[in-house]
Amino acid sequence: MFEIDVKDANRLARDLDHFAKKSVPHAARNALNDLAFTGRRVWAEEQRQTFTVRNTWTGRQNRVDKARGTNVRTMQATLGSLAEYMDEREFGETKQKKGKHGVPIPTLYARGGSKKRRVRKPHRLPQIRLSHSGSSKRGRQERAVAIKRAFSSGNKFVYLEQGNRKGIIKLLGSRRKPKYRTVWDLSRPTVRVEPVPTLQPALVKLNKLGPSIWTRALIDQARRNQVLGY
């Protein structure tokens, strides 16, 4: 002989119906938004660990477009960046020359000896003034004359061509014993910049947090609506 408490069964049915129609959609929306904002913080930390970040500007460009409404099938939260360079960092890019010279590539000397450093201010292209140039196609003499003229004018930067190599050099030493270091290499018409992804590793970390965020959102809605014993 079994006894069934119909009142409890009816209450459970009502709770399940209310939970499915009201609580789950709100929980889904809240969980998506919580995931997106958590992802923004995780992504910013990934950027700080991967790039040489001197301020918080890059991280502050990470934005979230929140999920809205209660239609579970169509709701979505979007995480992205307003920084124009982030897609190039994430997926890489192929740079092509914009004039008769190749793509400007800063040398280690221009960066102060490390690829992680920014190009030093005196070596940045807008700061460089070129008034002389020389080409090995017309002989070493032309190159030598261009260097001497640059020394005479006080200009330390000269554009030189030597075979297939083209670049901007910085003059060192003296006029009698000139020395130079390449600051910008202009030899290549195209340059492939390899991707340095930060969003994908952040999403991998975020994926591990998903179940706990979803569970917390469901429990919060159950308590808010006082259903299923909460």
One Martini backbone bead per residue (centre of mass of N, CA, C, O) as a GRO file, in nm:
protein
  230
    1MET     BB    1   0.093   0.038   0.026
    2PHE     BB    2   0.048   0.366  -0.106
    3GLU     BB    3   0.133   0.707  -0.028
    4ILE     BB    4   0.017   1.019  -0.168
    5ASP     BB    5   0.115   1.355  -0.183
    6VAL     BB    6  -0.049   1.573  -0.376
    7LYS     BB    7   0.049   1.848  -0.282
    8ASP     BB    8   0.352   1.800  -0.338
    9ALA     BB    9   0.321   1.733  -0.638
   10ASN     BB   10   0.189   2.000  -0.723
   11ARG     BB   11   0.416   2.185  -0.622
   12LEU     BB   12   0.638   2.062  -0.799
   13ALA     BB   13   0.504   2.124  -1.068
   14ARG     BB   14   0.492   2.429  -1.030
   15ASP     BB   15   0.795   2.472  -0.991
   16LEU     BB   16   0.889   2.353  -1.261
   17ASP     BB   17   0.728   2.543  -1.442
   18HIS     BB   18   0.845   2.807  -1.333
   19PHE     BB   19   1.142   2.739  -1.375
   20ALA     BB   20   1.128   2.704  -1.687
   21LYS     BB   21   0.983   2.987  -1.762
   22LYS     BB   22   1.152   3.191  -1.557
   23SER     BB   23   1.434   3.104  -1.438
   24VAL     BB   24   1.608   2.997  -1.675
   25PRO     BB   25   1.625   3.252  -1.858
   26HIS     BB   26   1.758   3.431  -1.639
   27ALA     BB   27   1.997   3.247  -1.582
   28ALA     BB   28   2.113   3.246  -1.867
   29ARG     BB   29   2.164   3.549  -1.891
   30ASN     BB   30   2.341   3.582  -1.636
   31ALA     BB   31   2.557   3.376  -1.714
   32LEU     BB   32   2.652   3.508  -1.976
   33ASN     BB   33   2.738   3.780  -1.846
   34ASP     BB   34   2.932   3.663  -1.640
   35LEU     BB   35   3.119   3.532  -1.847
   36ALA     BB   36   3.194   3.789  -2.005
   37PHE     BB   37   3.317   3.955  -1.764
   38THR     BB   38   3.519   3.742  -1.682
   39GLY     BB   39   3.658   3.733  -1.961
   40ARG     BB   40   3.764   4.023  -1.953
   41ARG     BB   41   3.959   3.977  -1.715
   42VAL     BB   42   4.117   3.738  -1.831
   43TRP     BB   43   4.212   3.881  -2.090
   44ALA     BB   44   4.371   4.112  -1.958
   45GLU     BB   45   4.573   3.922  -1.820
   46GLU     BB   46   4.678   3.790  -2.079
   47GLN     BB   47   4.788   4.052  -2.202
   48ARG     BB   48   4.992   4.119  -1.972
   49GLN     BB   49   5.157   3.844  -2.012
   50THR     BB   50   5.222   3.882  -2.332
   51PHE     BB   51   5.259   4.181  -2.325
   52THR     BB   52   5.388   4.509  -2.339
   53VAL     BB   53   5.238   4.681  -2.077
   54ARG     BB   54   5.215   5.034  -1.972
   55ASN     BB   55   4.900   5.016  -1.949
   56THR     BB   56   4.526   5.006  -1.943
   57TRP     BB   57   4.415   5.047  -2.235
   58THR     BB   58   4.380   4.766  -2.361
   59GLY     BB   59   4.187   4.651  -2.142
   60ARG     BB   60   3.967   4.890  -2.179
   61GLN     BB   61   3.882   4.777  -2.479
   62ASN     BB   62   3.728   4.563  -2.343
   63ARG     BB   63   3.408   4.438  -2.441
   64VAL     BB   64   3.049   4.416  -2.359
   65ASP     BB   65   2.762   4.250  -2.495
   66LYS     BB   66   2.476   4.200  -2.365
   67ALA     BB   67   2.236   4.002  -2.265
   68ARG     BB   68   1.886   3.974  -2.366
   69GLY     BB   69   1.613   3.875  -2.240
   70THR     BB   70   1.422   3.530  -2.263
   71ASN     BB   71   1.547   3.401  -2.521
   72VAL     BB   72   1.746   3.131  -2.533
   73ARG     BB   73   1.798   3.095  -2.847
   74THR     BB   74   1.902   3.419  -2.894
   75MET     BB   75   2.087   3.465  -2.676
   76GLN     BB   76   2.378   3.691  -2.628
   77ALA     BB   77   2.726   3.732  -2.553
   78THR     BB   78   2.986   3.978  -2.617
   79LEU     BB   79   3.342   3.959  -2.680
   80GLY     BB   80   3.567   4.244  -2.719
   81SER     BB   81   3.754   4.489  -2.920
   82LEU     BB   82   3.846   4.835  -3.000
   83ALA     BB   83   4.117   4.757  -3.086
   84GLU     BB   84   4.261   4.749  -3.398
   85TYR     BB   85   4.517   4.546  -3.328
   86MET     BB   86   4.392   4.274  -3.216
   87ASP     BB   87   4.341   4.112  -3.477
   88GLU     BB   88   4.644   4.101  -3.554
   89ARG     BB   89   4.734   3.950  -3.297
   90GLU     BB   90   4.536   3.704  -3.314
   91PHE     BB   91   4.579   3.638  -3.657
   92GLY     BB   92   4.746   3.817  -3.801
   93GLU     BB   93   4.959   3.951  -4.080
   94THR     BB   94   4.998   4.120  -4.405
   95LYS     BB   95   5.240   4.329  -4.508
   96GLN     BB   96   5.254   4.608  -4.736
   97LYS     BB   97   5.375   4.810  -4.939
   98LYS     BB   98   5.317   5.178  -5.013
   99GLY     BB   99   5.571   5.199  -5.197
  100LYS     BB  100   5.891   5.165  -5.323
  101HIS     BB  101   5.931   5.064  -5.053
  102GLY     BB  102   5.944   4.869  -4.804
  103VAL     BB  103   5.876   4.730  -4.519
  104PRO     BB  104   5.906   4.855  -4.208
  105ILE     BB  105   6.177   4.726  -4.000
  106PRO     BB  106   6.277   4.704  -3.695
  107THR     BB  107   6.551   4.689  -3.517
  108LEU     BB  108   6.720   4.613  -3.237
  109TYR     BB  109   6.854   4.887  -3.219
  110ALA     BB  110   6.586   5.052  -3.225
  111ARG     BB  111   6.489   4.881  -2.949
  112GLY     BB  112   6.746   4.838  -2.756
  113GLY     BB  113   6.794   4.499  -2.794
  114SER     BB  114   6.465   4.436  -2.795
  115LYS     BB  115   6.158   4.307  -2.898
  116LYS     BB  116   5.989   4.413  -2.638
  117ARG     BB  117   6.059   4.683  -2.730
  118ARG     BB  118   6.026   4.986  -2.818
  119VAL     BB  119   6.081   5.223  -3.022
  120ARG     BB  120   6.281   5.464  -3.006
  121LYS     BB  121   6.217   5.786  -3.047
  122PRO     BB  122   6.466   5.864  -3.244
  123HIS     BB  123   6.372   5.593  -3.437
  124ARG     BB  124   6.123   5.702  -3.536
  125LEU     BB  125   5.993   5.785  -3.829
  126PRO     BB  126   5.879   6.078  -3.760
  127GLN     BB  127   6.183   6.162  -3.648
  128ILE     BB  128   6.298   6.120  -3.930
  129ARG     BB  129   6.550   6.284  -4.134
  130LEU     BB  130   6.588   6.295  -4.486
  131SER     BB  131   6.864   6.421  -4.718
  132HIS     BB  132   7.011   6.144  -4.789
  133SER     BB  133   7.147   5.918  -5.047
  134GLY     BB  134   7.247   5.573  -5.138
  135SER     BB  135   7.392   5.362  -5.408
  136SER     BB  136   7.542   5.069  -5.531
  137LYS     BB  137   7.459   5.096  -5.835
  138ARG     BB  138   7.663   5.366  -5.850
  139GLY     BB  139   7.846   5.309  -5.618
  140ARG     BB  140   8.042   5.379  -5.343
  141GLN     BB  141   8.076   5.681  -5.375
  142GLU     BB  142   7.785   5.772  -5.329
  143ARG     BB  143   7.766   5.668  -5.042
  144ALA     BB  144   8.000   5.833  -4.928
  145VAL     BB  145   7.882   6.110  -4.997
  146ALA     BB  146   7.622   6.086  -4.834
  147ILE     BB  147   7.762   6.055  -4.559
  148LYS     BB  148   7.922   6.322  -4.561
  149ARG     BB  149   7.677   6.508  -4.591
  150ALA     BB  150   7.541   6.425  -4.331
  151PHE     BB  151   7.764   6.514  -4.142
  152SER     BB  152   7.765   6.815  -4.234
  153SER     BB  153   7.446   6.859  -4.160
  154GLY     BB  154   7.379   6.668  -3.892
  155ASN     BB  155   7.265   6.413  -4.016
  156LYS     BB  156   7.219   6.070  -3.902
  157PHE     BB  157   7.031   5.995  -4.151
  158VAL     BB  158   7.029   5.726  -4.405
  159TYR     BB  159   6.962   5.615  -4.725
  160LEU     BB  160   7.033   5.272  -4.829
  161GLU     BB  161   7.184   5.076  -5.096
  162GLN     BB  162   7.265   4.705  -5.110
  163GLY     BB  163   7.147   4.564  -5.339
  164ASN     BB  164   6.874   4.410  -5.175
  165ARG     BB  165   6.942   4.620  -4.962
  166LYS     BB  166   6.732   4.825  -4.750
  167GLY     BB  167   6.779   5.139  -4.560
  168ILE     BB  168   6.806   5.291  -4.242
  169ILE     BB  169   7.067   5.482  -4.112
  170LYS     BB  170   7.303   5.536  -3.845
  171LEU     BB  171   7.536   5.759  -3.759
  172LEU     BB  172   7.869   5.702  -3.655
  173GLY     BB  173   8.118   5.852  -3.530
  174SER     BB  174   8.311   5.987  -3.787
  175ARG     BB  175   8.399   6.127  -4.082
  176ARG     BB  176   8.666   5.959  -4.106
  177LYS     BB  177   8.517   5.721  -3.910
  178PRO     BB  178   8.264   5.572  -4.016
  179LYS     BB  179   7.958   5.458  -3.869
  180TYR     BB  180   7.687   5.206  -3.876
  181ARG     BB  181   7.329   5.155  -3.819
  182THR     BB  182   7.051   4.978  -3.853
  183VAL     BB  183   6.706   5.073  -3.814
  184TRP     BB  184   6.568   5.021  -4.105
  185ASP     BB  185   6.408   4.774  -4.294
  186LEU     BB  186   6.341   4.792  -4.675
  187SER     BB  187   6.348   4.498  -4.845
  188ARG     BB  188   6.043   4.410  -4.804
  189PRO     BB  189   5.728   4.393  -4.958
  190THR     BB  190   5.661   4.162  -4.744
  191VAL     BB  191   5.501   4.085  -4.417
  192ARG     BB  192   5.475   3.836  -4.170
  193VAL     BB  193   5.260   3.841  -3.891
  194GLU     BB  194   5.237   3.665  -3.627
  195PRO     BB  195   5.039   3.526  -3.409
  196VAL     BB  196   4.912   3.649  -3.070
  197PRO     BB  197   4.717   3.494  -2.874
  198THR     BB  198   4.459   3.579  -2.604
  199LEU     BB  199   4.160   3.492  -2.629
  200GLN     BB  200   4.180   3.183  -2.649
  201PRO     BB  201   4.316   3.129  -2.372
  202ALA     BB  202   4.087   3.268  -2.213
  203LEU     BB  203   3.857   3.069  -2.302
  204VAL     BB  204   3.978   2.818  -2.177
  205LYS     BB  205   3.960   2.922  -1.886
  206LEU     BB  206   3.654   2.995  -1.892
  207ASN     BB  207   3.537   2.707  -1.943
  208LYS     BB  208   3.598   2.609  -1.645
  209LEU     BB  209   3.379   2.825  -1.517
  210GLY     BB  210   3.095   2.764  -1.632
  211PRO     BB  211   2.949   2.560  -1.434
  212SER     BB  212   2.955   2.746  -1.179
  213ILE     BB  213   2.801   2.985  -1.303
  214TRP     BB  214   2.544   2.830  -1.379
  215THR     BB  215   2.474   2.722  -1.096
  216ARG     BB  216   2.453   2.997  -0.955
  217ALA     BB  217   2.219   3.105  -1.132
  218LEU     BB  218   2.008   2.889  -1.059
  219ILE     BB  219   2.005   2.926  -0.751
  220ASP     BB  220   1.929   3.225  -0.751
  221GLN     BB  221   1.648   3.182  -0.888
  222ALA     BB  222   1.531   2.985  -0.682
  223ARG     BB  223   1.543   3.186  -0.446
  224ARG     BB  224   1.390   3.424  -0.570
  225ASN     BB  225   1.123   3.217  -0.627
  226GLN     BB  226   1.081   2.989  -0.424
  227VAL     BB  227   1.196   2.703  -0.537
  228LEU     BB  228   1.279   2.377  -0.476
  229GLY     BB  229   1.340   2.456  -0.158
  230TYR     BB  230   1.457   2.775  -0.159
   0.00000   0.00000   0.00000
